[in-house]
């Protein structure tokens, strides 16, 4: 129906979308202008005139961490926004977007929910009127709730047949326990089934407010036009109040293994530990160091040892996934059932050795070259700039973050990598999830 992005992605896809883009994106200069509206809404604007298009993103502190006990509530509310608004039904909204060639999408993460619009500059007025209605005057028809609930329950049942998703859900539960990050963003069958229309409206009224939104605008409109646009987008939003801070995340379980039977020839293996939060000062040494360990693809240690030398797996990777209240460092691979224990032992050994000894000088030099060489390739379009801007907003990064990325990468020294890995990663606290067999 709509170009809506679902949150029930495979875990590796989440990693790639949420972390590889951090790296693969030498110069990425664009000027970010920032101001606050009369309603107190933070606005971030980048002027790009090469194409007659505008990308708008409304970012609410309304991710799945705000679900409370009704896991999946944020996802359900966000999906329902365009099923009826300001007296229009879903078909009318779809037809209106199609008629002007605009693209509407949503995404519910753990820390935030984003609502995105891509439109031609010539259709900006009509498309933003639709977006304003969807965000500010959602009707939430009861029939639509049942329709989206059914579709969500189908997606949950499908997840139960996907070993990679089973592993990722088990991993986050083992790491976070009862913390708001510990449940699947799409919810559980029992919690999604229990969500009422009143729950949907209460969540919407509490979190979709002017006090809880930040807006990014990228494209072919100047600052004065962007200011008028932002005022229009927020004109009908209730002021509301900021939600309370999320609790600090403490790792729920220490070293151990969780084995989940699954009828398959392959085992999905994840090893993880909670590490850093957003905008951590140790991010760059950890990022560059991980590029060498497992984040850089071919040539990285995990892939060389696990795949190339021993043939245990087709791929092996590692990533830091920062969250507002601490995110995990994750190592992952897929291997045959009879090799899973050997591959797991090898991965643990490689992690421990790397933490102790760090990278060689040659590895560090090559890693920096690769990171800097591929960086500019990720900032070539409005959509890519918008993705970077979302990260800057959600993670509260400096406005010149992309302009200083390569400089900060180059400044990383071998001793920093060793010290920061020892500080943040303790092999005896890393949990292993094995699904298969």
C-alpha positions in Angstrom: 0.0 0.0 0.0 2.5 2.6 1.2 6.2 2.6 0.8 6.5 1.7 4.5 9.7 0.3 5.9 9.0 -2.6 8.3 11.1 -3.1 11.4 11.1 -6.9 11.2 14.4 -7.1 9.3 17.0 -9.7 9.6 19.5 -8.9 12.3 22.4 -8.7 9.8 20.4 -6.3 7.7 19.9 -4.1 10.7 23.6 -4.1 11.4 24.4 -3.2 7.8 21.8 -0.5 7.6 22.5 0.8 11.1 26.3 0.6 11.2 28.1 -0.1 8.0 26.7 3.1 6.6 28.6 4.9 9.5 31.8 3.9 7.8 31.3 3.6 4.2 30.1 7.0 3.7 37.6 11.2 1.8 35.3 14.5 1.9 31.7 14.7 2.7 31.2 18.4 3.2 27.7 19.8 3.5 26.6 22.7 5.6 23.9 22.0 8.2 21.9 25.0 9.4 20.1 24.5 12.7 17.5 26.6 14.5 14.5 26.2 16.8 10.9 27.1 15.9 8.6 29.2 18.0 7.2 25.9 19.4 10.6 24.8 20.4 11.1 22.3 17.6 14.7 21.7 16.5 15.2 22.0 12.8 18.2 20.8 10.7 18.4 22.0 7.1 20.9 21.2 4.2 20.5 23.1 1.0 21.1 20.9 -2.1 20.0 22.3 -5.5 21.3 19.7 -7.9 17.9 18.0 -8.1 14.5 19.6 -7.8 13.6 17.4 -4.8 13.2 17.7 -1.0 13.6 15.0 1.6 11.9 15.6 4.9 12.2 13.5 8.0 10.2 13.9 11.2 12.0 12.2 14.1 10.0 11.5 17.2 11.4 10.1 20.5 8.8 7.3 20.1 10.7 4.2 19.3 10.0 0.7 20.7 11.8 1.6 23.9 8.6 3.6 24.7 6.3 0.6 24.3 5.9 0.0 28.0 4.5 -3.5 28.5 2.7 -3.5 25.2 5.6 -4.6 23.0 5.0 -3.5 19.4 2.8 -0.5 20.3 5.1 2.1 18.8 5.4 0.1 15.5 1.6 -0.4 15.3 0.9 3.3 15.9 3.4 4.4 13.3 2.0 1.9 10.7 -1.5 3.2 11.3 -0.8 6.9 10.8 -1.5 6.8 7.0 -4.6 4.5 7.3 -6.8 7.5 7.9 -6.2 11.2 8.6 -8.2 14.4 8.6 -11.2 12.7 7.2 -9.3 10.9 4.4 -9.2 7.1 4.3 -6.2 5.0 3.4 -7.1 4.8 -0.3 -7.5 8.6 -0.6 -4.2 9.2 1.1 -2.5 6.6 -1.2 -4.0 8.2 -4.3 -3.1 11.7 -3.2 0.6 10.7 -2.8 0.6 8.8 -6.1 -0.9 11.7 -8.0 2.0 14.0 -7.1 4.8 11.4 -7.2 5.7 11.7 -3.5 7.1 8.8 -1.4 6.0 8.4 2.2 7.7 5.9 4.5 8.1 5.2 8.2 10.6 3.3 10.4 10.3 2.4 14.1 13.7 1.9 15.7 14.5 1.4 19.4 15.4 5.0 20.2 13.2 6.8 17.7 10.5 6.7 15.1 11.0 8.5 11.8 8.4 9.5 9.2 9.9 10.4 5.9 8.7 12.2 2.8 10.4 12.5 -0.6 8.8 15.0 -3.0 9.5 17.1 -6.1 10.0 20.7 -5.1 7.1 21.7 -7.4 4.8 19.4 -5.4 6.1 20.5 -2.0 3.0 22.3 -0.8 0.6 19.5 -1.7 2.8 16.8 -0.2 3.5 18.6 3.0 -0.2 19.2 3.5 -0.7 15.5 3.4 2.2 14.8 5.7 0.9 17.4 8.2 -2.5 15.8 8.2 -1.1 12.3 8.7 1.1 13.3 11.6 -1.2 15.8 13.3 -4.7 14.5 12.6 -4.5 10.7 12.4 -8.0 9.1 12.7 -7.0 5.5 13.6 -10.0 3.7 12.2 -10.7 0.5 14.2 -10.9 -1.6 11.0 -7.4 -0.4 10.1 -6.1 -1.4 13.5 -7.3 -5.0 12.9 -5.8 -5.0 9.4 -2.4 -3.8 10.6 -2.5 -6.1 13.7 -3.2 -9.1 11.4 -0.3 -8.2 9.1 2.0 -7.7 12.1 1.1 -11.1 13.6 1.8 -12.7 10.3 5.2 -11.0 10.3 5.9 -12.3 13.8 5.0 -15.8 12.8 7.3 -15.5 9.9 10.1 -14.4 12.1 9.7 -17.5 14.2 10.8 -19.5 11.1 13.9 -17.3 10.4 16.9 -18.6 12.4 18.8 -15.3 12.1 15.9 -13.4 13.5 15.4 -15.9 16.3 19.0 -15.4 17.2 18.9 -11.6 17.2 15.7 -11.6 19.4 17.3 -14.0 21.8 20.5 -12.0 21.9 18.8 -8.7 22.7 16.8 -10.4 25.4 19.9 -12.0 26.9 21.8 -8.7 26.8 19.1 -6.4 28.0 16.7 -8.5 30.0 13.7 -6.4 31.0 15.2 -3.1 29.8 13.1 -1.3 27.1 15.7 -2.5 24.5 15.2 -6.1 25.4 12.1 -6.9 23.3 11.6 -7.1 19.5 10.6 -3.8 17.9 7.7 -5.4 16.1 6.5 -6.9 19.4 5.4 -10.3 20.5 2.2 -12.1 19.4 0.6 -11.9 22.9 1.4 -8.2 23.3 0.4 -7.1 19.8 -2.9 -9.1 20.3 -3.6 -7.2 23.5 -3.2 -3.7 22.1 -6.5 -1.8 22.0 -7.6 1.3 20.0 -7.4 3.3 23.2 -3.8 2.2 23.7 -3.0 3.4 20.2 -4.6 6.8 20.7 -3.0 7.3 24.1 0.5 6.5 22.7 -0.1 8.9 19.8 -1.3 11.7 22.0 1.6 11.3 24.4 4.5 11.0 22.0 3.6 12.6 18.7 3.9 16.2 19.9 5.9 19.3 19.2 7.9 18.8 22.4 9.0 15.4 21.1 9.9 16.0 17.5 13.0 17.0 15.5 12.9 17.7 11.8 15.5 17.4 9.0 15.0 19.0 5.6 17.4 18.3 2.7 17.0 19.5 -0.8 16.1 22.3 -3.2 14.7 24.9 -0.8 16.5 27.7 1.0 16.6 28.4 4.7 13.7 30.8 4.6 11.5 28.3 2.8 12.6 25.6 5.1 11.6 27.7 8.1 8.2 28.2 6.7 7.9 24.5 5.9 8.9 23.5 9.4 6.3 25.9 10.9 3.6 24.4 8.7 4.6 20.8 9.6 4.3 21.5 13.3 1.4 24.0 13.2 -1.2 21.5 14.2 0.8 19.4 16.7 0.0 19.7 20.4 2.8 21.1 22.4 3.0 18.1 24.8 5.9 17.3 27.1 9.2 15.6 26.7 9.2 11.9 27.8 11.4 10.9 30.7 14.9 9.6 30.0 15.3 5.9 29.4 16.9 3.8 32.2 20.6 3.1 31.9 21.2 -0.3 30.3 23.2 -2.8 32.3 24.0 -6.2 30.8 21.5 -8.7 32.1 23.6 -11.8 31.6 27.4 -12.5 31.6 29.5 -15.1 29.9 27.6 -18.1 28.7 25.9 -19.8 25.8 22.2 -20.0 24.9 21.5 -22.9 22.4 18.2 -22.8 20.6 17.2 -25.9 18.6 16.1 -25.3 15.0 15.7 -27.8 12.2 18.5 -26.6 9.9 21.9 -27.7 8.5 23.4 -24.4 9.5 23.9 -22.8 12.9 23.5 -19.0 13.3 26.0 -17.8 15.9 26.2 -14.4 17.6 28.6 -13.4 20.3 28.0 -10.0 22.0 28.4 -7.7 25.0 27.0 -4.3 25.8 29.5 -1.5 25.2 29.0 2.1 24.1 26.2 4.6 23.8 25.6 7.4 21.4 28.4 9.9 20.8 30.9 8.1 23.0 34.4 9.7 23.0 35.9 6.3 22.3 33.9 5.7 19.2 36.6 6.3 16.6 39.3 4.1 18.1 36.7 1.4 18.5 35.3 1.9 15.0 38.7 1.8 13.2 39.9 -1.1 15.4 36.7 -3.1 14.5 37.2 -2.4 10.8 40.4 -4.5 11.2 38.9 -7.1 13.4 35.6 -7.9 11.5 34.0 -4.8 10.1 36.0 -4.4 7.0 35.0 -7.5 5.0 37.7 -9.3 3.1 41.1 -8.8 4.9 39.5 -8.5 8.3 40.8 -11.0 10.9 37.6 -12.8 11.6 36.9 -13.4 7.9 40.4 -14.4 7.1 40.7 -16.9 10.0 37.1 -18.3 10.1 36.4 -18.4 6.3 39.6 -18.2 4.3 41.9 -20.3 6.4 39.5 -22.8 7.9 36.4 -22.7 5.7 34.0 -22.7 8.7 31.7 -20.0 7.3 31.0 -18.0 4.2 31.0 -14.7 6.1 32.1 -13.6 9.6 31.7 -10.0 10.8 31.7 -7.7 13.9 30.1 -4.4 14.6 29.5 -1.9 17.3 25.8 -0.8 17.4 25.6 2.3 19.6 22.2 3.0 21.3 21.2 5.9 23.4 21.6 3.8 26.6 24.5 1.6 25.6 24.5 -0.7 22.6 26.1 -4.1 21.8 29.3 -5.1 20.2 28.3 -8.2 18.1 30.3 -10.8 16.3 28.4 -13.1 13.9 28.7 -15.9 11.5 26.8 -18.9 10.0 28.4 -22.3 9.9 27.5 -26.0 9.6 26.1 -27.6 12.8 29.0 -30.0 13.2 31.5 -27.1 13.1 29.6 -24.6 15.3 31.5 -25.3 18.5 34.9 -25.2 16.8 34.0 -21.9 15.0 32.7 -20.4 18.2 35.8 -21.3 20.2 38.0 -19.9 17.4 36.0 -16.6 17.3 36.3 -16.2 21.1 40.1 -16.8 20.8 40.5 -14.3 18.0 38.6 -11.6 19.9 40.7 -12.2 23.1 43.9 -12.1 21.1 42.9 -8.9 19.3 42.0 -7.2 22.6 45.3 -8.1 24.0 47.6 -7.4 21.1 45.7 -5.0 18.8 46.3 -4.5 15.1 49.7 -4.4 13.3 50.9 -1.1 11.9 50.2 -2.3 8.4 46.7 -3.4 9.3 46.0 0.1 10.8 47.4 1.9 7.7 45.3 -0.2 5.3 42.2 0.2 7.3 42.4 4.0 7.4 43.0 4.1 3.7 39.9 1.9 3.0 37.7 3.9 5.4 38.7 7.3 3.9 38.6 6.0 0.4 35.0 4.8 0.6 33.6 7.5 2.8 32.7 10.0 0.1 30.7 7.4 -1.8 28.0 7.5 0.8 27.2 11.2 0.6 26.3 11.5 -3.1 22.5 12.0 -2.9 19.9 13.8 -0.9 18.7 10.6 0.6 22.2 9.7 1.8 22.7 13.2 3.3 19.3 12.7 5.0 20.5 9.4 6.5 23.6 11.1 7.9 21.5 14.0 9.2 19.2 11.5 11.0 22.2 10.0 12.7 23.5 13.4 13.7 20.1 14.3 15.2 19.3 11.0 17.0 22.8 10.5 18.4 23.3 14.2 19.2 26.6 14.4 17.2 28.4 17.6 16.3 27.0 19.4 13.2 30.4 19.1 11.5 30.6 15.3 12.1 30.8 14.3 8.5 33.3 17.1 7.6 35.7 15.9 10.4 35.1 12.1 10.0 38.2 11.4 7.9 40.4 13.6 10.1 39.3 11.8 13.2 39.8 8.5 11.5 43.4 9.4 10.6 44.2 10.5 14.2 43.5 7.0 15.6 46.6 5.4 16.9 47.4 1.7 17.5 47.7 2.2 21.3 44.3 3.9 21.4 42.7 0.9 19.8 44.3 -1.5 22.3 43.3 0.6 25.3 39.8 1.2 24.2 39.1 -2.4 23.3 40.4 -3.5 26.7 38.2 -0.8 28.3 35.0 -1.7 26.6 35.2 -5.4 25.8 35.7 -8.2 28.3 35.7 -11.6 26.6 34.5 -13.2 29.9 31.3 -11.2 29.6 30.4 -12.0 26.0 27.2 -14.0 25.6 26.9 -16.5 22.7 23.6 -17.4 21.0 23.6 -20.5 18.8 20.5 -21.3 16.8 20.4 -24.6 14.8 20.7 -28.3 15.3 
